[in-house]
Amino acid sequence: MPTVHLLDYVAGNVRSLVNAIEKVGFTVEWIKEPADVSKAEKLILPGVGHFGHCLSQFSAGGYLEPIRTHIQSGKPFLGICVGLQALFEGSDEDLAIPGLGLIPGRLQKFGDEDKSVPHIGWNSASTLGEGSLRRKSLCGLRPTSKYYYVHSYAVAYRKGELEKLGWSVATATYGDEEFVGAVGKDNVFATQFHPEKSGVAGLRVIKAFLDGNLQTELVDIPGVATVRDGLTRRVIACLDVRTNDEGDLVVTKGDQYDVREKGGVGGKVRNLGKPVDMARKYYEQGADEVTFLNITSFRNCPLADTPMLEILRQASETVFVPMTVGGGIRDIVDTDGKRIPAQDVAAMYFKSGADKVSIGSDAVTAAEDYFAAGKKLSGATAIENISRAYGNQAVVVSIDPRRVYVSRPEDTNHHTIKTKFPGPNGEGYCWYQCTVRGGREGRDFDVRQLATAVEALGAGEILLNCIDRDGTNSGFDLELINDVKDAVKIPVIASSGAGNPSHFKEAFINTSTDAALGAGMFHRGEYTVKQVKDYLAGNGLLVRQHEAAI
């Protein structure tokens, strides 16, 4: 197979990028030292996380000048995410660190007055525009397709500025901000989105670049007249994974977190299928993300969790959308007594194919310590260390609250809401108690305290479960979602209670949730992901439609 060179000098999941390159018929050779850059015919520079950290790493490793020389020589170059950002003059994320300066402009942080930041999810990369300057199709980009973005800083699009310098530009809109989604000129192509996590649409982009089709005329594509720009509503499939009584890793589903079949003590672990097969099925149905929650297995010693690592490796070969893994992401002591930092545990999962890690009980402890210290950061928590190395978009905090009813707000020191669903004794108020150990242990700590603390610690997203709704198929707890969304600026994923497509619509219309997650209804075959998304689209909500072929 023809070869492409990949420079991975920064943290992040590159396994999916390698798999995507191999999927479209190329093989990867790694750049291991600056001298290797001159040997590359086609060079790809991926990057995730903090602009200053990534550029500093490239500079310290001696890579910046070889990269510049490669580009100036006319050889094909693809930059992904921070790889795009590096081409510009600099970023407000780190004022002291310059970019390569090959493209004029700086990155600025998105405003969060009317939207969540980071910008996470599926958005456009459209070359549609007035006049001929934006009538070029960059590397197979289609105005009808959606691509996966995850970033807080972007280059604002100013009509005609880059085009006058010969750059072709594809843009996306987030809230009222139009920004650069991709740029191309001569031998250079760069994307703010992640093509390797953008499904078939992203594979098409990678193939076009590697085949040398950097720019083509934009052809007429059915549906262009009805294209809607902007961030789509994300539908996520969640797989609770644990060992069954025979020692096999299976997908299961609990009722209020009880995963054993009913019918007396000792019921077998509910087995709903094999994780890799089910992940691929949901990807093919159009799931925007797949989440694996390792609810038992080797979570007390994740370095020994070779079966879960293998699941990620195998899934990443066929699932080209973001994958999150949770369970045991914390500082641990290995079986030989060696202390393993949470950052190293996360790195192991990233190298195996995960794009994000989900932290649960350890986040509650970190949040309690944060408040006990007077809302001061220690710099030593798992959330802080992982987000510092990989960017806050790589850290999800999974919250497991349950309702505690009170007659009056004065009856508790915690933040309460007036509920439309009174308690067992007619109580009109409730607060949401945070739990640990899979919901088995409650803490004197409420959901707002936890959400605001983990945001301050560096989490980029919240997976908001609800013990009261789990397994009930009665819909999401909309009051809980609104309560948390009012407290934080980072994206929130609604979880627990989805039983049919209308529950997703209710969440998206009646709350400002950024995504919604389903599990049992998909596992049992009651509904497919595609049916949910078709229902949402039929009710006027913007969703990404899965594309069947490159």
N, C-alpha and C positions, 0 to 999 in steps of 0.2 A: 504494500500500500504506500502511496505518497506520504511524505513526512511534513509535519508542522512542528515548530519549536515553541515550547511553552516555558515562560519565565515565572516561576512561583517563588518569589522572595518575600511574600507577605502572608499573613495568616488567612485561613479560610478553607472552604471546601472546594477543592479542584477536581475531586474524583468525578463529579458529574460533568465537568467540562471535558475531561479526558474521555469519558464514556460517550458524550455527545460527538466529539471529534471522530471517535472510532465508529460511531453509528453512521456517519455520513461518508465513511470510506477512507479515512486518513489514519495515520499512526502518529504518536506523540514521542518526541525526543525532548528531554529536559535540559534547560539551560542551568548549568551548575556553577559557572563562574563567568565573569565578564567577557573573557576571551571567546567563550562559546557563542556569544551573540553574533559575531561576524560570520559564523558558519551557517546561520539560519537564513533560509530563503523566505519562509513565511514565519512571522513572529507574532505570538499572542501574549499580551500583558493583562492578566486578570488582577483584580484587587478588591478587597473588601475592607470596611472599617474606616478608621480615622485617616483623613488626608495627610496630616502632618506625619503620623506614624509611618504610613506606607511610603511616602516620599523620602523620609529620613532613612528608612531601611534600604530603599533603592540607592540613595546617595552613599550611605555608609558601605554598601556592598560593591560600589564602583560600577553601577549599572547605568547611570543616567546618560553619560556620554556615549557608551555603546548603543543605547537605545536611540539616542538622537542621530547618531551616525547611520544606523540601520534605516531610519525613516528618510533621512536626507539622500540616501543612496537610491531610493526609489523602490526598495523591496516592500512587499505587502506587510502591513502592520495592522493588527486588531487590538484595540484597547477596550476592556470591559469594566464598567463601573468606575472604580478609582483609576483604572487604566485610561478611561476617557478624561477624568478630572485632571490627571497628570499632564495632559497636553495643553491645558490652559495656563494662564499666568500665575494663578494662585487661588486660595480659598479662604473665606472668612473662618473656616473651621480651625485654621492655624495660620495666623497672619505672618509668622516668622519664617515659614517654609515656602519657598517659591516652587511653582510648577516648571515644566519644561519650556513654557512660553511659546509653543509652536502655534497656538491659536490665541488671539486676544480675548480677554474677558476673565472674570473671576466668578467663583461659586459663592452663592449666598444661601443662608438658611431659609427654608420655607417659613412663612408666617403661620402661627398656630392659633390665630384668633378664631378661625372658622373651620379648622380641620386638624386632624391628628398629624403629629410629626414624631417619628419618621413617616415618610410616604412609603407605605408597604402595600403591594398588590399589583393588579394587572391594569395597565393603562396603554394608551396609544403610542405609536411612533409614526406619525403621519407626515408624509411628504406632500400632501395636498395643500395648495395655497394659490394665491393670486399670481398670475403671470407664469413665466416659464422657469424661473429660478428654482422653484420647488416642485417641478414636475418630473424629477428624476426619482427612480426607485432605488434606494440605497440597499444593496445586498439582499434583495428579495423582500424588503419590508412591504407590507400591505396595509392600506388604510383600514381594511376590515378586520385586521388581526389585533390581538392584545398581547402585551409583553410584560414580563415580571420585573418590577422595580422594587428596590429597597434602599432608601437613602434619605438623608435630612437636608443635604445641600445640593444645589443645582445651578446651572447657568441659565439665567433669565434670557428668554428669546426676545430679541429686538429686531423687528422686521427689516430684512435686507442687509443688516450689518455684516454678518458672516458671508452671506451670498455674494456681496460685492468683492470679497476677497477670494472668491472661487470655491467656497465650501458649500456643499449641499447639506441641508439640514432637515431632520425629522423632529417633530415636536410633540409634546404631550401637555395636557392641561390638568393642574391640580388645584381645586378651588377656583380662584380667579387668576392664578399664576400660570402663564405659559412658559415652558422651559425646554431646553435642548434635550431630546431623547436620544439622538444619534447625529453624528456628523461624518461626512466623507469628502475626500478630495484626493484625486490621483491614486496613490498607493495606500492611503490611510483611511481606515474606517474605525469608528469608535462608538460604543453604546453605553448610555447610562444604565440601561436595563441589563438583565442577565439572560442572554440568549440560551444558555445551557439549561436554564430553569423555566423557559418560556414555551415548553411543549413543542408541538410540531412547527409552530410559527418560528420559534427560536432555532430549531434544527435547520429550517430552510435558510435562515440568515447565515448560520455558520457554514453551511454547504456553499452558499453563494460566494462568501468571502474566500473560502479555500479553493473554489473552482475558478477564482479570478473575476467573477462577475460583480465587481464593486458597484457599478452604476449601469442601470438600464433605463430605457424609457418606461414611464409608468403606463401600464396597459390598463384597459378598461376591465374592471372586475365587478361582477354582479354584486349589488348591495351597497356600492360606494355612495350612492345618493342618500342612503339612510344611515350612514355611519354616525355614531355618537361618540364623541371624544370624552375623555375623563376616566376616572378610576371606577372599576367595576365592583360589584358586590361579590365578595369572596365566599365560596362554599367549600368548607374543609371537611375531609373525611378523617375520622379519628379511629385508631386501632389500639385498644387496650391489649397488651401482649403480656402473657405470663406462662409459666410452665404448668401443664396439666398434671394429673396424677400419674401419668405414664412418663413424665419427664420431657415431653415435647413442648416447644414453644407454640402457642396457639393464640388466636384472637378470641377474646371473650368479651362479655358485657355484663355489668352488674345492675342491681336494683338497690339504690342507696349504697352502692359500692360493694354489695354482696354478689360475688361472681359464681357462686355455686348453685347448681340446680336445686329447685325446691323439692320438698318431699322428705324432710327429716334430716337429722344430723349426719354428716358425712356425704352429702350430695356431691356429685362430681363437678369439677370445674367446667363451666359452660364452654363448649368448644364450637366456635362459629366459623372456623376456617384457618388456612395457613397465611401468615402475615404477608409474605412476598407476593403470593398469588392475588390476595385481596387488594394490596396496594396497587398492583398493575391494573386490576379491574377498575378501581376507582379512577385511576389516571385516565384510562381509556374512556370512561364515562364523562370525563371533563372536570374532575375535582381540581380545584385551584391550588390546594396543598394537601399533603398527607402527613398526619401526626401519629407517631408511635409512642405510646406511653407504656413504659416497662414497669408494670405494677407490682411485680415480685421478682422472679428470676434472680439474677446476681446483683440486684441493685445495691446491696451492702458492700459489694466488691466489684464494681463495674469493670475493672481491668481484667477480671476473669470471665467477663461476659462475652466470650467468643461467639456464642450462638446469636446474640443480639447484634453484634458487630457484623456478622455474616449476613444477617437479614438486611442491614443497611447497604452492605456492598452489593448484594444481589438486586435489591430494589432499585438502587441508583442506576443499574444497567438498563432499566426499562421505564423508569418513572422520571420524566424530565420536567417536574414541577418541584417546588420547595418541599423538603422533608424536615420535620422536627422530631427530636427524640427527647423523652423525659424519663427520669428515674435514676437516682444515684449520682446526680451531677452536683458534687460537693467535694470538699477536702476529705480525703479518706486515708485510712491506714491499710495497706495491702496485707496479704496473708503472710508475707515475710517480715512484717513490722515496718516497712518503708512507708513514709508519709508521702502521699500523692496529692499535689495541689489540684483544686477544682479546674484550674485552667488547663492542666495536662489531661484531666479526665475528658474535658470538653474537646480538646484537640484530637483525642482518640476517636471520638464520635464523628467529628468533622472529617477526619481523614478516611473514615469508613463510608461517608456519603451524606451525613446530616448537614443541613444548612443552618439550623437553629437548635439550641438546647433549651429544654424546659426545666426550670427549677421550682420545686414545690416547698416541702417542709423547711428546708434550709433557708428559704427566703423569709419565712415567718420569723425565724430566730434572728436573722440579720435585721429585719425591720424592727423587732423589739429592742435590739441593741442600739439601733439608730435613734429611736425615741429616748431610750434611757440615757444616751450620751448627749441629749439636748439637740437632736437633729443634726448631728455632726457625722461626717463620713469617716470611717476608719481606714479605708483603703485596702482592707484585708478580706472583705467578703468575696464569696464566689461570684456574685453578680458584678461587683466592681472589677475584679481581676479579669473575668472573661470579656466583659464589655470593653475594657481598656485595650485588650489585645485584639479582639475580633470585631469591635463595634457593637453599639447597643442593639442593632437590628438582629444580632445573633442570639440575644438572650430573651427568652420568654419566661414569664413567671406564671405558674399555674396556681390559682387561688381556689380553695375549697371551702366556701362559707355555708353556713346554715342560719335559718331565721331564729331569732329569740324574741318572743312577743312581750310587750309591756303595755300597761294601760295608759301610761303618760310618759312623755320624754324625760320627765324629772326622775323617773324610776331607774334610770341607768346613766352612767357617765359616758356612754358611747353615743355615737351619731345615730339618730333614729330617722325613720321615714314614716309618714302617715300612709298606711297601706289600704288598698281596696279589698284585701282579703284578710278579714279579722282572724285573730288567733282562736284557740280552742275554747277560751273563756270570754270571747268577744273583744279581746284586746285590739285596739285600733292602731297601734304602733308596733314597730319591730326594729331591731338592729341585726346586722349580719355578723355573726361570730366566725372568726377564722379558725380553721382546724388544721391539724397535722396528722401524719401517719395514716394517710388514706381516709381521713374523716373520722378516725377512731378516737381522736383526742382534741377537745376544744381548748381554746386559749382565751384569756381575757383581753381580747384584741379584736377590733372591728375591721371590716373590709376596707373602709376608707383609709384607716391608718396604714393598712398593709399596702394598698394601691399607691398612695402618695409616697410612702417610704421607698418602695422598689423603683418607682420612677426616679426619685432622687439618687438612688444607688446606681442607676444606669441601665435598668431594664428597658428594652425597646418595645415590648408588647406584653399584654396581659391576656392569659387564657382564663376566662371567668366561668368557672363551674358553679354548680348550685346543688348541694346535697339533697335539698328538699325536692328538686325536680328530677334528679337523676333516675333514669329508667321508668319514668311515669308516662312518657309520651304525651304530656299535657301542655307542652310548649315551654318556651324559655321564660325565666323570671324577668319580665321587662322592667319591673321596679328596681331590681338589683342592677341591671345593666345601666339604666339611667343614673342611678346613684353613683356608680363607679365612673361612668363617662363624665359626669359633672365634676369629678374630683381630679382627673388627670388629662394630660394632653396626648399621651402615647396611645397607639391603637389598642382596641379591646376586641377580643374574640368571644362571642356569646356561645356558651356551651351548656349542656344538660337540659333534657326535656323535649328535644325535637322528635316529633312523631309523624309529621306529614309536611308537605311543602308549604302549607299556609302558615305554619309556625315560623318558617324562615321569612316569609313576607311580613308577618307581624313584627318580627325583630327589626327588620330593615326599615319599615315604615314608622314604627312607634318609638324607636330609639335611634341613636346615632352610632350604633355599633359598627365596627369596621369590617367584621366578618362573622360568620355563623358556622357552627360545627355540628355535624351529625355523626351518629355511630350506629346504634342498634337498628334504627329504621333502614339503614343501608345494609348492615350485616345480615339481617333476616330476610332481605330481598323484598321488603314491603314497598320500597321506592328506590329508584336509582338516583345517582347524582344528576344525571341528565334530566330526569323528570322534574327534579327540584328547580333546576336552572331554567328549563322550558317554562315552568309555572311562573317563576319570577319575571322572566322576559315577557310573558303574556300579560303580566300585571304592570308593565311599564318600567320595570327595574332593569338597570344596565348590568348584564352579566357577560362573561367570556364564554364563547361557544367553542367547544373542542373541535380541532381540525383533524381530519382522519389521515391525511397523507401529506408528505413534504411537497 
